[in-house]
Amino acid sequence: QVQLVESGGGSVQPGGSLRLSCAASGIIFRIDAMGWYRQAPGKQRELVATITSGGSRNYADAVKGRFTISRDNAKKTVYLQMNSLKPEDTAVYYCNAGVVTTTFGNYWGQGIQVSVSS
């Protein structure tokens, strides 16, 4: 069974920074793309950023220039460095990964709260 466990969320003032981490565990043969999504109250879940196993990155327009996604393949971990946070970044952030075990599966973390307010 594959598990994704997020950490690093919390509350911060506008302009502040947070770093999210998501570690995968279980019997894993390979991890393909990893990413972060978020869901604000009353809104649909949306893509924040993704990164392929080769390091190619993709960002939502709303976070370009402020957020950076990275990964450590040896640690099976993906990170999201969030700078210049805005109140509209407030949401539950979810980690996502495409994981090959005996088959391919798309996995989600449990979600972690990020709150930006003064």
Backbone bond lengths (Angstrom), bond angles and torsions (degrees), N, CA, C in turn:
res aa  C-N    CA-C-N  psi(-1)  N-CA   C-N-CA  omega(-1)  CA-C   N-CA-C  phi
1 Q - - - 1.456 - - 1.523 108.68 -
2 V 1.322 117.10 131.96 1.459 122.01 179.73 1.519 109.47 -94.86
3 Q 1.305 115.89 136.19 1.461 121.78 175.30 1.515 109.96 -125.38
4 L 1.326 115.38 141.09 1.454 122.53 172.33 1.526 107.16 -116.34
5 V 1.315 116.90 124.54 1.459 121.32 -176.70 1.522 109.01 -121.98
6 E 1.345 114.87 118.51 1.461 121.17 -179.70 1.531 110.60 -91.10
7 S 1.323 115.31 153.45 1.463 121.50 174.65 1.523 108.31 -152.87
8 G 1.345 115.17 162.99 1.456 120.49 173.35 1.509 116.04 102.66
9 G 1.313 117.97 -0.28 1.460 119.75 179.39 1.520 111.38 -74.23
10 G 1.324 115.38 -178.63 1.459 120.14 178.59 1.504 111.84 152.57
11 S 1.318 115.23 -161.76 1.465 122.15 -178.66 1.515 109.78 -111.53
12 V 1.317 115.40 140.61 1.460 120.52 -178.18 1.520 108.62 -149.24
13 Q 1.315 116.57 155.60 1.465 121.06 176.77 1.525 110.18 -81.38
14 P 1.322 116.34 156.69 1.477 118.81 175.51 1.520 111.47 -53.46
15 G 1.322 115.16 137.53 1.455 120.76 -176.59 1.509 113.96 91.11
16 G 1.321 116.87 -9.38 1.449 120.91 -178.70 1.516 112.81 -82.40
17 S 1.325 114.92 -176.28 1.465 121.85 -176.50 1.522 110.90 -132.52
18 L 1.312 114.74 151.16 1.463 122.69 171.91 1.522 107.88 -143.98
19 R 1.318 115.47 153.98 1.457 120.80 175.54 1.519 108.88 -125.66
20 L 1.321 116.06 118.20 1.453 121.44 176.91 1.523 109.86 -93.90
21 S 1.319 114.71 145.51 1.459 121.23 175.11 1.524 108.77 -127.48
22 C 1.316 116.01 150.64 1.463 121.29 176.66 1.522 107.81 -143.42
23 A 1.322 115.62 116.54 1.453 121.51 -178.14 1.520 110.46 -107.70
24 A 1.310 115.96 132.53 1.461 121.76 177.02 1.516 109.69 -95.97
25 S 1.320 115.38 141.39 1.464 120.05 177.66 1.523 109.41 -140.33
26 G 1.328 114.53 162.70 1.455 120.13 -178.43 1.518 110.18 121.07
27 I 1.301 115.36 -170.62 1.458 120.45 178.82 1.526 107.31 -85.88
28 I 1.326 115.65 102.11 1.459 122.41 -171.61 1.510 109.75 -122.48
29 F 1.318 115.91 125.47 1.451 120.32 175.45 1.515 111.02 -86.66
30 R 1.327 115.92 -42.67 1.463 120.58 -178.72 1.526 108.97 -159.63
31 I 1.340 115.00 145.47 1.465 120.97 172.81 1.515 108.01 -112.07
32 D 1.307 117.56 124.76 1.454 122.13 177.99 1.533 108.24 -88.19
33 A 1.310 117.91 -126.03 1.463 119.63 -177.99 1.524 111.13 -68.55
34 M 1.317 115.14 145.71 1.464 122.87 173.88 1.521 107.47 -126.44
35 G 1.314 115.75 154.89 1.454 116.89 -178.34 1.509 113.48 -164.46
36 W 1.318 113.18 173.67 1.457 122.09 176.93 1.526 108.81 -123.64
37 Y 1.310 114.46 137.38 1.458 122.57 174.86 1.517 107.20 -127.46
38 R 1.318 117.01 163.81 1.461 119.59 177.39 1.518 110.16 -143.13
39 Q 1.319 113.92 155.62 1.461 120.56 178.32 1.515 108.80 -138.64
40 A 1.314 115.15 115.15 1.463 121.23 176.40 1.529 109.06 -88.56
41 P 1.330 117.88 158.47 1.468 120.58 -179.68 1.529 111.40 -55.95
42 G 1.322 115.95 129.38 1.454 120.95 177.73 1.507 115.07 77.86
43 K 1.324 117.26 4.65 1.465 120.48 -178.66 1.517 110.85 -121.54
44 Q 1.333 115.68 163.69 1.455 120.79 176.85 1.522 110.65 -78.32
45 R 1.311 115.04 156.21 1.460 119.87 174.69 1.522 108.83 -65.12
46 E 1.330 115.84 137.60 1.458 121.00 -178.24 1.515 111.50 -132.48
47 L 1.323 114.17 153.61 1.461 119.88 178.61 1.531 109.94 -71.29
48 V 1.327 115.14 138.87 1.464 120.89 173.18 1.528 109.44 -105.95
49 A 1.332 115.92 -54.88 1.457 120.28 -178.74 1.517 109.80 -163.14
50 T 1.325 115.66 149.66 1.453 120.83 175.09 1.521 110.01 -133.50
51 I 1.330 115.04 158.84 1.460 120.51 177.73 1.522 108.13 -145.10
52 T 1.329 116.14 132.27 1.455 120.16 179.55 1.531 109.92 -81.78
53 S 1.304 115.70 171.92 1.458 120.12 177.89 1.528 111.07 -63.13
54 G 1.319 116.85 -25.13 1.459 121.00 178.48 1.508 114.20 -88.66
55 G 1.324 117.01 -4.19 1.459 120.74 175.20 1.517 115.46 100.32
56 S 1.319 119.03 5.05 1.462 120.32 176.82 1.527 109.49 -73.55
57 R 1.324 114.58 133.38 1.468 120.57 -173.61 1.525 111.82 -114.06
58 N 1.320 114.81 150.74 1.458 122.38 176.05 1.515 107.73 -140.33
59 Y 1.354 116.07 135.50 1.456 120.49 -176.92 1.525 110.95 -128.05
60 A 1.312 115.82 148.08 1.457 120.30 168.28 1.521 108.47 -67.89
61 D 1.322 115.92 146.83 1.463 119.67 -178.92 1.528 111.85 -56.92
62 A 1.333 116.64 -34.18 1.459 120.76 -175.24 1.527 113.16 -66.26
63 V 1.328 117.69 -18.74 1.466 119.75 -175.86 1.521 113.22 -117.49
64 K 1.319 117.32 -3.39 1.470 119.79 -179.31 1.519 110.79 -58.50
65 G 1.324 114.93 134.71 1.453 120.86 179.80 1.519 113.75 85.30
66 R 1.333 117.65 -10.77 1.468 120.40 -179.94 1.525 111.50 -116.83
67 F 1.315 117.75 -34.76 1.466 122.43 -177.87 1.527 109.61 -108.42
68 T 1.325 115.43 147.14 1.463 121.46 176.04 1.517 109.28 -133.02
69 I 1.327 115.33 125.93 1.464 120.63 176.39 1.520 109.27 -99.79
70 S 1.322 116.02 141.49 1.464 120.85 177.60 1.523 107.96 -148.94
71 R 1.307 116.03 168.81 1.466 119.71 179.62 1.514 110.00 -148.71
72 D 1.322 113.92 152.93 1.455 122.71 174.09 1.518 106.19 -119.82
73 N 1.329 116.26 101.96 1.463 119.48 -174.34 1.527 112.06 -64.60
74 A 1.307 117.63 -33.95 1.464 120.29 -179.93 1.522 111.03 -66.04
75 K 1.332 116.42 -32.85 1.464 120.53 179.99 1.530 111.88 -94.51
76 K 1.335 117.24 -1.68 1.462 121.67 -178.75 1.528 110.18 53.93
77 T 1.323 115.58 44.86 1.456 121.79 -173.80 1.521 110.35 -130.52
78 V 1.337 115.44 139.52 1.449 121.77 173.53 1.526 108.19 -117.81
79 Y 1.324 115.78 144.80 1.454 121.92 -176.76 1.532 109.77 -122.13
80 L 1.319 115.01 155.93 1.458 121.13 171.68 1.518 107.78 -136.37
81 Q 1.321 115.57 107.12 1.452 120.92 175.37 1.519 107.88 -87.70
82 M 1.321 116.24 120.55 1.465 121.80 -176.37 1.523 109.15 -115.67
83 N 1.310 116.44 114.13 1.454 122.87 178.38 1.525 110.64 -114.29
84 S 1.314 115.64 163.62 1.472 121.39 178.32 1.528 111.08 49.54
85 L 1.307 115.21 48.47 1.459 120.17 -175.84 1.522 111.49 -65.07
86 K 1.326 114.34 145.30 1.457 122.73 -179.06 1.532 109.18 -120.41
87 P 1.328 117.39 157.29 1.469 118.63 177.21 1.531 113.14 -55.32
88 E 1.310 117.07 -32.46 1.465 119.82 179.99 1.528 113.48 -72.52
89 D 1.320 117.48 -5.36 1.469 121.02 172.99 1.526 111.54 -82.95
90 T 1.319 117.17 -7.48 1.455 121.30 178.97 1.522 110.37 -60.96
91 A 1.320 116.03 123.97 1.466 121.17 -177.53 1.526 109.15 -177.19
92 V 1.324 114.80 171.81 1.457 120.42 165.92 1.523 106.88 -90.02
93 Y 1.312 115.73 126.02 1.455 121.90 -177.92 1.538 109.75 -100.93
94 Y 1.315 114.87 132.50 1.462 121.86 -177.08 1.529 110.40 -117.96
95 C 1.299 115.00 135.51 1.458 121.96 172.79 1.525 109.28 -87.67
96 N 1.312 116.48 144.92 1.457 122.07 179.37 1.521 109.61 -137.89
97 A 1.322 116.05 143.90 1.465 119.14 178.56 1.519 110.97 -151.02
98 G 1.295 114.72 141.91 1.456 121.44 171.39 1.519 108.43 -93.12
99 V 1.324 116.83 115.50 1.462 120.80 -169.37 1.517 110.38 -122.95
100 V 1.312 115.21 133.16 1.458 121.31 174.68 1.530 108.54 -100.20
101 T 1.320 115.28 117.88 1.466 121.11 171.46 1.532 105.00 -111.10
102 T 1.307 117.94 -111.49 1.460 119.98 169.30 1.527 110.22 -83.87
103 T 1.314 114.82 -19.19 1.462 122.67 173.72 1.521 107.29 -138.48
104 F 1.345 116.54 178.97 1.455 119.66 175.96 1.520 109.36 -93.54
105 G 1.330 116.01 137.76 1.447 120.51 176.51 1.514 112.14 -140.29
106 N 1.330 116.96 151.34 1.454 123.02 176.01 1.523 107.67 -103.36
107 Y 1.313 116.65 120.39 1.456 120.79 -172.41 1.526 111.11 -118.10
108 W 1.348 114.17 149.75 1.462 121.71 178.56 1.527 110.50 -124.37
109 G 1.317 115.80 146.26 1.444 120.65 169.22 1.513 110.91 -78.43
110 Q 1.324 116.00 177.85 1.465 121.03 -176.33 1.523 112.44 -81.44
111 G 1.312 117.05 -13.78 1.460 121.30 -179.30 1.514 111.81 96.47
112 I 1.332 115.16 148.00 1.453 120.83 179.41 1.526 108.21 -141.81
113 Q 1.328 115.55 138.67 1.462 120.92 -174.68 1.530 111.02 -81.97
114 V 1.324 114.99 134.08 1.463 122.69 169.72 1.520 107.05 -123.56
115 S 1.333 116.05 123.81 1.462 121.12 -178.61 1.516 109.49 -124.22
116 V 1.318 116.23 129.11 1.457 121.43 -179.67 1.525 107.94 -122.59
117 S 1.306 116.28 113.07 1.456 120.24 179.56 1.511 109.69 -158.94
118 S 1.333 114.95 158.72 1.452 120.08 178.22 1.530 110.27 -98.18
